[in-house]
Amino acid sequence: MDFDFGKYAFYVWGCYGVSAVALIGLTVLSVVAHRDRAAKLKALQETLAAEKAQKVDA
């Protein structure tokens, strides 16, 4: 495989670098958002279960 891009090497490798940073950033943001939403869902489920338990006891 030929990685010699001549006078366009800076542009080509720069584009690869920017693309890699963008993909890594999107992956990190997606994982963080997923964890946050999973924690919120768990809290809501616990709240709902507690409310149901109160209604049954009443």
N, C-alpha and C positions, 0 to 999 in steps of 0.2 A: 504494500500500500504506500502510495506516495504522499507525504505530508509537506512537501515543498510547494508553497503557494506563491513563491516569487515575491513580487512587489505588493501583492495583496495579502500577504501572510498576517500582518497586523490586523487588518479588517476581518479576515476569516476567523482567526483565533479569538479576536475580540467578540465577534458574534457568538461563537461557541461559548465563550465565557459568560457573556450576558445571558444567554439562553439557559446555561447550567445554573446560574445564580437564581434566575426567575423560577425555574422548575423546583429547585431546592426550597426556595422561599414559599412557593405555593404549597409544597408538601408539608412544610413545617406549620404553616398557617392552618391547613386542613386538619392536621393532627391535633393542634391546640384547640381549634373550634370543636372538634369531635369530643375531646375530653371534657371541655366545658359544658357542652350540651348533654353529655352522658351524666355528668354530675348533677345538672339541673333536673334532668329527668328522674334520677334516683331520688332527689329531694322531693319532687312532686309526688312520686309514687309512695314515699314514706308518709307524706302529709295526707294523701288520700286514704291510705291504710289506717292512719290514726283517726281520721274523721269517721271512717266506717266503723271502727271499733267503738268510738264514742256513741254513735247512733244505736249500735247493738246493745250497749250497756244501759242506755237511757230507757 
